[in-house]
Amino acid sequence: MLIVHNVETGQETQLALKADGNAEIKSQFTVKVIDKDIELNASSSITLNAQQMNVNVSQTNWTGNYSMIGSPASMVFYLIHTSTLVLHRVLESLALLLAKIR
């Protein structure tokens, strides 16, 4: 199933629920997930790819082992850690949204 808004314009956005069970959002703009609580659960892994990541979180908690590649610095580690938790919450909200659409 494909939901498309602003078809064939510079502001086109797509939400695809694929036959193989995957879900995909395509937009050249910001994708926001706004909710009270967000939780992400992946049975295998989560990967983030971006040029830059900004996080604004008052407290973070980690459970489990971690590794870091690059120039370690306490602030860099804090930002990566915090961003992972925020992404986890964003992806959970997306999963809940997709479940409601189905």
Contacts in CASP RR format, 6 or more apart in sequence:
PFRMAT RR
TARGET T0000
AUTHOR 0000-0000-0000
METHOD contacts of the structure
MODEL  1
MLIVHNVETGQETQLALKADGNAEIKSQFTVKVIDKDIELNASSSITLNA
QQMNVNVSQTNWTGNYSMIGSPASMVFYLIHTSTLVLHRVLESLALLLAK
IR
1 16 0 8 1.000
1 17 0 8 1.000
2 14 0 8 1.000
2 15 0 8 1.000
2 16 0 8 1.000
2 17 0 8 1.000
3 14 0 8 1.000
3 15 0 8 1.000
3 16 0 8 1.000
3 101 0 8 1.000
4 12 0 8 1.000
4 13 0 8 1.000
4 14 0 8 1.000
4 15 0 8 1.000
5 11 0 8 1.000
5 12 0 8 1.000
5 13 0 8 1.000
5 14 0 8 1.000
6 12 0 8 1.000
6 13 0 8 1.000
10 28 0 8 1.000
11 28 0 8 1.000
11 29 0 8 1.000
12 27 0 8 1.000
13 25 0 8 1.000
13 26 0 8 1.000
13 27 0 8 1.000
13 29 0 8 1.000
14 24 0 8 1.000
14 25 0 8 1.000
14 26 0 8 1.000
14 27 0 8 1.000
15 23 0 8 1.000
15 24 0 8 1.000
15 25 0 8 1.000
15 101 0 8 1.000
16 23 0 8 1.000
16 24 0 8 1.000
16 25 0 8 1.000
16 26 0 8 1.000
17 23 0 8 1.000
17 98 0 8 1.000
17 101 0 8 1.000
17 102 0 8 1.000
18 24 0 8 1.000
23 94 0 8 1.000
23 98 0 8 1.000
25 31 0 8 1.000
25 94 0 8 1.000
33 89 0 8 1.000
33 90 0 8 1.000
33 91 0 8 1.000
33 93 0 8 1.000
33 94 0 8 1.000
33 97 0 8 1.000
34 93 0 8 1.000
35 89 0 8 1.000
35 93 0 8 1.000
35 96 0 8 1.000
37 89 0 8 1.000
37 92 0 8 1.000
38 88 0 8 1.000
38 89 0 8 1.000
38 90 0 8 1.000
38 91 0 8 1.000
38 92 0 8 1.000
38 93 0 8 1.000
39 88 0 8 1.000
39 89 0 8 1.000
39 92 0 8 1.000
40 46 0 8 1.000
40 87 0 8 1.000
40 88 0 8 1.000
40 89 0 8 1.000
40 90 0 8 1.000
40 91 0 8 1.000
40 92 0 8 1.000
40 95 0 8 1.000
41 92 0 8 1.000
41 95 0 8 1.000
42 91 0 8 1.000
46 84 0 8 1.000
46 87 0 8 1.000
46 88 0 8 1.000
46 91 0 8 1.000
48 83 0 8 1.000
48 84 0 8 1.000
48 87 0 8 1.000
53 79 0 8 1.000
53 80 0 8 1.000
53 83 0 8 1.000
54 79 0 8 1.000
54 83 0 8 1.000
55 79 0 8 1.000
55 82 0 8 1.000
55 83 0 8 1.000
55 86 0 8 1.000
57 82 0 8 1.000
57 85 0 8 1.000
57 86 0 8 1.000
60 78 0 8 1.000
60 81 0 8 1.000
60 82 0 8 1.000
60 85 0 8 1.000
61 85 0 8 1.000
62 81 0 8 1.000
66 81 0 8 1.000
68 76 0 8 1.000
68 77 0 8 1.000
68 80 0 8 1.000
END
